Amino acid sequence: MSHRPIIAMVAGETSGDLLANRLLSGLRPQLPQALMHGIGGPEMAKYGFVNDWPMDKLSVRGLFEVLLHYREISGIRKQLLQSLLQEKPDVFIGVDAPDFNLDLEIQLKRAGIPTMHYISPSIWAWRGGRIKKIAEAVTRMLVVFPFEEEIYRAAGIPATYVGHPLAQVIPMEPDMAAARDELGLDQAATVLTILPGSRMSEIKYNTVAFIQTAKLLCQRDPQLQVVVPMVGTKQRSYYIKLVVAAQLEGVPVLLVDGHSHTAIAAANAVLVASGTASLEVALFKKPMVIAYKMMEASWQILRHMGYQPWIGLPNILAKEFLVPEFLQSAARPEAMADAIWQQLHDTALQARLRQRFTDMHHSLSRDTANVAAQAVLELIATRSSVAA
């Protein structure tokens, strides 16, 4: 390739930033001089990614929450589209964030710019009709679950199974003792880690119920240690505001900046918001309770749109309720506390989950960084040969 390669990317939230980091770890050594830019986060910046807009502008979840921010998000997409149509990058890679990226990819693909989407929307869980839009939008799909590759190929969409990058990042045998040392936790303590979510909307709706759950558990076991990692200062400040407003500041919680993987590794059990974080917990082989709350109007619409009885990734992959799920009004502190208490004290359950999660880890493990990078290089090479 004689010119300096240009790779445009958009990651819309913390989990997408982590996914893109793994791809760039394989791609940057292959293209050391490439300009990589768009919308991303600090993990992408580690590989020289240039951020044109703050990633948190796109980190909005829920139908009505998105509507509240629609004008700003739409404006960012319009500006980015115009810029990329002029620049004509060698490839555009949309990392998750399908509601933002797919419309952008359609316009870029029509203009002759190769488009790749990294991590499939959950068409196997809900809104399966989106596969028609995906066919219009992407030149190649990178999928992270084994069963997804055949779904796309059957629809005539080129797809490559790259494994899940978290399966490479998270060790097969996590070191609980080292994690506890890092956080200053007692090695003999019972530790509960709470992950209310990385989005501001998730923190808004999950925090109070999650900390009320911790309060109940601390009443049962005053020696229980509770750890709550926050992905950023904005999220931390909002969390504290919510806890104070709910008069829950007396609940003994170790609030840490970042270090979510360390906090999971240190735990005996985890209370986690549904999403990628639940898969992280499974790969750390930890018992968990999955819960999720959102704006009631959004919930009333979304709850009728699913195809499967599960929302948590570990349960979807297992095709059963391997761990409990508590959604919306069912996410009551008393119910969640009872479920976590069982997981903290049922040794047979702990052993069963550890084995199932280990099997899951093996099934998702591939050389993700290099397999994904190779797919990108092939797409760029295909465009170069056509142009020649």
C-alpha positions as CSV (number, residue, x, y, z in Angstrom):
1,M,0.0,0.0,0.0
2,S,1.7,3.2,-1.2
3,H,-0.4,5.8,0.6
4,R,-0.9,6.2,4.3
5,P,-3.8,4.0,5.3
6,I,-6.8,5.7,6.9
7,I,-9.0,3.7,9.2
8,A,-12.1,5.4,10.5
9,M,-13.9,3.9,13.6
10,V,-16.8,4.6,15.9
11,A,-17.2,3.0,19.3
12,G,-20.2,4.3,21.3
13,E,-19.5,3.2,24.8
14,T,-17.0,1.7,27.3
15,S,-17.6,-1.9,26.2
16,G,-17.1,-0.9,22.5
17,D,-13.9,0.9,23.5
18,L,-12.5,-2.3,25.0
19,L,-13.6,-4.3,22.0
20,A,-11.9,-1.9,19.6
21,N,-8.7,-1.9,21.8
22,R,-8.3,-5.6,21.1
23,L,-8.8,-5.2,17.4
24,L,-6.3,-2.3,17.3
25,S,-3.7,-4.4,19.3
26,G,-3.6,-6.7,16.3
27,L,-4.0,-4.1,13.6
28,R,-1.6,-1.3,14.7
29,P,1.6,-3.5,14.4
30,Q,0.5,-4.4,10.8
31,L,-0.2,-0.7,9.9
32,P,2.2,1.3,12.1
33,Q,1.8,4.5,10.0
34,A,-2.0,4.4,9.6
35,L,-4.2,7.3,10.6
36,M,-6.9,5.8,12.9
37,H,-9.6,8.3,14.0
38,G,-13.3,8.9,14.6
39,I,-15.1,8.4,17.9
40,G,-13.5,6.2,20.6
41,G,-12.3,6.1,24.2
42,P,-9.1,5.8,26.2
43,E,-8.5,2.1,25.4
44,M,-8.4,2.9,21.7
45,A,-6.1,5.9,22.3
46,K,-3.5,3.5,23.6
47,Y,-2.9,2.5,20.0
48,G,-2.7,6.0,18.6
49,F,-6.4,6.4,17.8
50,V,-7.4,10.1,17.4
51,N,-10.7,11.0,19.0
52,D,-12.7,13.5,16.9
53,W,-15.7,13.6,19.3
54,P,-16.2,12.5,23.0
55,M,-17.4,8.9,23.1
56,D,-19.8,9.6,26.0
57,K,-22.0,11.7,23.6
58,L,-23.2,8.4,22.2
59,S,-23.5,6.5,25.5
60,V,-27.2,6.7,25.8
61,R,-29.5,3.7,26.3
62,G,-33.3,3.3,26.2
63,L,-35.8,4.4,23.5
64,F,-36.9,7.5,25.2
65,E,-33.5,8.4,26.5
66,V,-32.1,8.3,23.0
67,L,-35.0,10.6,21.8
68,L,-34.0,13.2,24.4
69,H,-30.5,13.3,22.9
70,Y,-31.5,12.7,19.3
71,R,-30.7,16.1,17.9
72,E,-27.1,16.1,19.3
73,I,-26.4,12.5,18.2
74,S,-27.9,13.0,14.8
75,G,-25.8,16.2,14.3
76,I,-22.6,14.3,15.2
77,R,-23.4,11.6,12.7
78,K,-24.1,14.1,10.0
79,Q,-20.8,15.9,10.5
80,L,-18.9,12.7,10.7
81,L,-20.5,11.4,7.5
82,Q,-19.7,14.5,5.6
83,S,-16.1,14.4,6.8
84,L,-15.6,10.7,5.9
85,L,-17.2,11.1,2.4
86,Q,-14.6,13.8,1.7
87,E,-11.7,11.8,3.3
88,K,-12.7,8.4,1.8
89,P,-10.9,6.2,4.4
90,D,-9.7,2.8,3.3
91,V,-12.2,1.2,5.7
92,F,-14.8,2.2,8.2
93,I,-15.3,0.0,11.3
94,G,-18.4,0.5,13.4
95,V,-17.8,-1.0,16.8
96,D,-21.2,-2.0,18.3
97,A,-23.5,1.0,18.7
98,P,-25.7,-0.3,15.8
99,D,-28.3,2.5,16.1
100,F,-25.6,5.0,15.3
101,N,-23.3,3.0,13.1
102,L,-25.6,1.1,10.7
103,D,-27.1,4.3,9.2
104,L,-23.6,5.7,8.8
105,E,-22.3,2.5,7.2
106,I,-25.1,2.5,4.7
107,Q,-24.1,5.9,3.4
108,L,-20.4,5.1,3.3
109,K,-20.9,1.8,1.6
110,R,-23.0,3.4,-1.1
111,A,-20.1,5.8,-1.6
112,G,-17.8,2.9,-2.3
113,I,-16.1,2.9,1.2
114,P,-15.7,-0.6,2.6
115,T,-17.6,-1.0,5.9
116,M,-17.0,-3.5,8.7
117,H,-19.2,-3.9,11.8
118,Y,-17.5,-5.4,14.8
119,I,-19.8,-7.3,17.1
120,S,-23.2,-8.2,15.8
121,P,-26.4,-6.5,17.1
122,S,-28.4,-9.1,19.0
123,I,-30.6,-10.1,16.1
124,W,-30.9,-13.6,17.6
125,A,-32.4,-12.0,20.7
126,W,-34.6,-9.3,19.4
127,R,-35.3,-7.1,16.3
128,G,-34.2,-9.9,13.9
129,G,-35.5,-7.8,10.9
130,R,-32.4,-5.6,11.3
131,I,-30.5,-8.2,9.3
132,K,-31.9,-6.7,6.1
133,K,-30.5,-3.3,7.1
134,I,-27.2,-4.9,8.1
135,A,-26.9,-6.5,4.6
136,E,-27.3,-3.0,3.1
137,A,-24.8,-1.5,5.6
138,V,-21.8,-3.8,5.9
139,T,-19.2,-5.3,3.6
140,R,-18.2,-7.7,6.3
141,M,-19.4,-8.6,9.8
142,L,-17.1,-9.6,12.6
143,V,-19.0,-11.8,15.1
144,V,-17.9,-12.8,18.6
145,F,-20.2,-15.8,19.2
146,P,-19.8,-19.1,17.3
147,F,-23.5,-19.4,16.3
148,E,-23.6,-15.9,14.7
149,E,-21.4,-16.8,11.7
150,E,-23.9,-19.1,10.2
151,I,-26.8,-16.7,10.7
152,Y,-25.0,-14.1,8.6
153,R,-23.8,-16.5,5.9
154,A,-27.3,-17.8,5.5
155,A,-28.4,-14.2,4.9
156,G,-25.7,-13.7,2.3
157,I,-23.6,-11.4,4.5
158,P,-19.8,-12.2,4.7
159,A,-18.9,-12.9,8.3
160,T,-15.9,-13.9,10.3
161,Y,-16.0,-15.5,13.8
162,V,-13.2,-13.9,15.7
163,G,-13.9,-15.2,19.2
164,H,-14.8,-12.8,22.0
165,P,-11.9,-10.5,22.9
166,L,-12.7,-10.7,26.5
167,A,-11.9,-14.4,26.4
168,Q,-8.3,-13.5,25.5
169,V,-8.0,-10.7,28.1
170,I,-9.5,-12.5,31.1
171,P,-7.3,-15.3,32.4
172,M,-8.7,-18.8,32.5
173,E,-7.8,-19.0,36.2
174,P,-8.2,-15.5,37.7
175,D,-6.0,-14.7,40.7
176,M,-8.4,-13.8,43.5
177,A,-5.6,-13.3,46.1
178,A,-3.7,-10.8,43.9
179,A,-6.9,-8.9,43.2
180,R,-7.7,-8.6,46.9
181,D,-4.2,-7.4,47.6
182,E,-4.5,-4.7,44.9
183,L,-7.8,-3.4,46.4
184,G,-6.7,-3.7,50.0
185,L,-9.3,-6.4,50.8
186,D,-9.1,-9.0,53.5
187,Q,-8.1,-12.3,52.0
188,A,-10.5,-14.1,54.3
189,A,-13.5,-11.8,53.7
190,T,-16.7,-12.5,51.8
191,V,-16.7,-9.9,49.0
192,L,-19.6,-8.8,46.9
193,T,-18.9,-6.7,43.8
194,I,-21.6,-4.5,42.4
195,L,-21.6,-3.3,38.8
196,P,-24.6,-1.0,38.2
197,G,-23.5,-0.2,34.6
198,S,-21.2,2.2,32.8
199,R,-23.8,4.4,31.1
200,M,-25.3,7.3,33.0
201,S,-28.8,6.0,32.4
202,E,-27.9,2.6,33.8
203,I,-26.4,4.2,36.9
204,K,-29.5,6.3,37.3
205,Y,-32.0,3.4,37.3
206,N,-29.9,0.7,38.9
207,T,-27.9,2.3,41.7
208,V,-30.4,2.7,44.4
209,A,-31.9,-0.9,44.1
210,F,-28.4,-2.3,43.9
211,I,-27.1,-0.5,47.0
212,Q,-30.3,-1.3,48.9
213,T,-29.6,-4.9,48.1
214,A,-26.1,-4.5,49.6
215,K,-27.6,-2.9,52.7
216,L,-29.8,-5.9,53.3
217,L,-26.8,-8.3,52.8
218,C,-24.7,-6.3,55.2
219,Q,-27.4,-6.5,57.8
220,R,-27.3,-10.3,57.4
221,D,-23.5,-10.4,57.4
222,P,-21.9,-7.3,59.0
223,Q,-18.4,-8.5,57.9
224,L,-19.4,-8.5,54.2
225,Q,-17.2,-6.3,52.1
226,V,-18.8,-4.5,49.1
227,V,-16.9,-3.1,46.2
228,V,-18.3,-0.8,43.5
229,P,-16.0,0.2,40.6
230,M,-16.8,3.3,38.5
231,V,-15.6,3.7,34.9
232,G,-15.1,7.5,35.2
233,T,-15.3,10.6,37.4
234,K,-18.7,11.7,35.9
235,Q,-20.2,8.3,36.7
236,R,-18.7,8.3,40.2
237,S,-20.1,11.7,41.0
238,Y,-23.5,10.8,39.8
239,Y,-23.4,7.5,41.7
240,I,-22.6,9.4,45.0
241,K,-25.4,11.9,44.3
242,L,-27.9,9.1,44.0
243,V,-26.7,7.3,47.0
244,V,-26.8,10.4,49.2
245,A,-30.3,11.3,47.9
246,A,-31.5,7.8,48.8
247,Q,-29.9,8.1,52.3
248,L,-27.8,5.1,51.6
249,E,-24.4,6.6,52.3
250,G,-24.2,4.6,55.5
251,V,-23.8,1.3,53.5
252,P,-20.1,0.4,53.8
253,V,-18.9,0.4,50.2
254,L,-15.4,0.5,48.7
255,L,-15.8,2.8,45.7
256,V,-12.9,2.4,43.3
257,D,-12.0,4.2,40.1
258,G,-11.8,1.8,37.2
259,H,-10.3,-1.6,38.1
260,S,-13.6,-3.4,37.2
261,H,-11.8,-6.6,36.3
262,T,-9.8,-6.5,39.6
263,A,-13.1,-5.9,41.5
264,I,-14.7,-8.9,39.8
265,A,-11.7,-11.1,40.3
266,A,-11.7,-10.3,44.0
267,A,-15.4,-11.2,44.5
268,N,-17.2,-14.2,45.9
269,A,-20.3,-13.1,44.0
270,V,-21.4,-10.2,41.7
271,L,-24.5,-8.2,41.3
272,V,-24.3,-7.0,37.7
273,A,-26.4,-4.9,35.2
274,S,-27.2,-6.9,32.1
275,G,-24.8,-6.3,29.2
276,T,-21.2,-7.1,28.4
277,A,-20.3,-6.9,32.0
278,S,-22.3,-10.1,32.7
279,L,-20.1,-12.0,30.3
280,E,-17.0,-10.6,32.0
281,V,-18.3,-11.9,35.3
282,A,-18.9,-15.3,33.7
283,L,-15.4,-15.4,32.2
284,F,-14.0,-14.7,35.7
285,K,-16.0,-17.8,36.8
286,K,-18.0,-15.9,39.4
287,P,-21.5,-16.6,40.7
288,M,-23.8,-13.6,39.8
289,V,-27.2,-12.1,39.8
290,I,-28.1,-10.2,36.7
291,A,-30.5,-7.2,37.1
292,Y,-31.7,-4.3,35.0
293,K,-33.9,-1.3,35.3
294,M,-34.7,1.4,32.8
295,M,-37.3,4.1,32.1
296,E,-40.7,2.5,32.5
297,A,-41.9,3.7,29.0
298,S,-38.9,2.1,27.4
299,W,-39.4,-1.1,29.3
300,Q,-43.1,-1.4,28.2
301,I,-42.0,-1.4,24.6
302,L,-38.8,-3.4,24.8
303,R,-40.2,-6.3,26.9
304,H,-42.5,-7.3,24.0
305,M,-39.7,-7.4,21.4
306,G,-37.5,-10.2,22.7
307,Y,-37.3,-13.7,21.1
308,Q,-35.7,-15.5,24.1
309,P,-36.6,-15.8,27.7
310,W,-33.1,-14.6,28.8
311,I,-31.4,-11.2,28.6
312,G,-28.1,-12.0,30.3
313,L,-25.3,-13.1,27.9
314,P,-24.3,-16.1,30.1
315,N,-27.8,-17.4,30.1
316,I,-28.2,-16.8,26.4
317,L,-25.0,-18.7,25.7
318,A,-26.0,-21.5,28.1
319,K,-29.6,-21.5,26.7
320,E,-31.0,-21.7,30.3
321,F,-31.3,-19.7,33.4
322,L,-27.9,-20.5,34.6
323,V,-28.0,-17.4,36.9
324,P,-31.0,-15.4,38.2
325,E,-32.3,-12.4,36.3
326,F,-34.3,-9.6,37.9
327,L,-35.8,-7.1,35.5
328,Q,-37.6,-3.8,36.1
329,S,-40.2,-4.2,38.9
330,A,-38.8,-7.7,39.7
331,A,-35.4,-6.1,40.6
332,R,-36.4,-5.7,44.2
333,P,-33.7,-5.5,46.8
334,E,-35.2,-8.3,48.9
335,A,-35.3,-10.8,46.0
336,M,-31.9,-9.9,44.8
337,A,-30.4,-10.2,48.3
338,D,-31.9,-13.7,48.7
339,A,-30.5,-14.8,45.4
340,I,-27.0,-13.4,46.1
341,W,-27.1,-14.9,49.6
342,Q,-27.7,-18.4,48.1
343,Q,-24.7,-17.9,45.7
344,L,-22.5,-16.9,48.5
345,H,-23.2,-20.0,50.6
346,D,-24.2,-22.8,48.2
347,T,-20.8,-24.5,47.5
348,A,-22.3,-27.0,45.0
349,L,-23.9,-24.2,43.0
350,Q,-20.5,-22.4,43.0
351,A,-18.7,-25.4,41.7
352,R,-21.4,-26.0,39.0
353,L,-21.2,-22.4,37.8
354,R,-17.4,-22.5,37.8
355,Q,-17.4,-25.5,35.4
356,R,-20.1,-24.1,33.1
357,F,-18.3,-20.8,32.9
358,T,-14.9,-22.5,32.2
359,D,-16.5,-24.4,29.3
360,M,-18.0,-21.1,28.0
361,H,-14.6,-19.4,28.2
362,H,-13.0,-22.1,26.1
363,S,-15.7,-21.9,23.5
364,L,-15.2,-18.1,23.1
365,S,-11.4,-18.2,23.1
366,R,-9.6,-17.4,19.8
367,D,-6.7,-15.2,18.8
368,T,-9.2,-12.4,18.4
369,A,-6.8,-9.5,17.9
370,N,-5.0,-11.1,15.0
371,V,-8.0,-12.8,13.4
372,A,-10.0,-9.5,13.4
373,A,-7.0,-7.6,12.2
374,Q,-6.5,-10.0,9.3
375,A,-10.1,-9.6,8.2
376,V,-9.6,-5.8,8.2
377,L,-6.4,-6.1,6.1
378,E,-8.1,-8.4,3.6
379,L,-10.9,-5.9,3.2
380,I,-8.5,-3.0,2.6
381,A,-6.5,-5.1,0.1
382,T,-9.7,-6.0,-1.8
383,R,-10.5,-2.3,-2.2
384,S,-7.0,-1.5,-3.2
385,S,-7.0,-4.2,-5.9
386,V,-10.4,-2.9,-7.2
387,A,-9.1,0.6,-7.3
388,A,-6.0,-0.5,-9.2
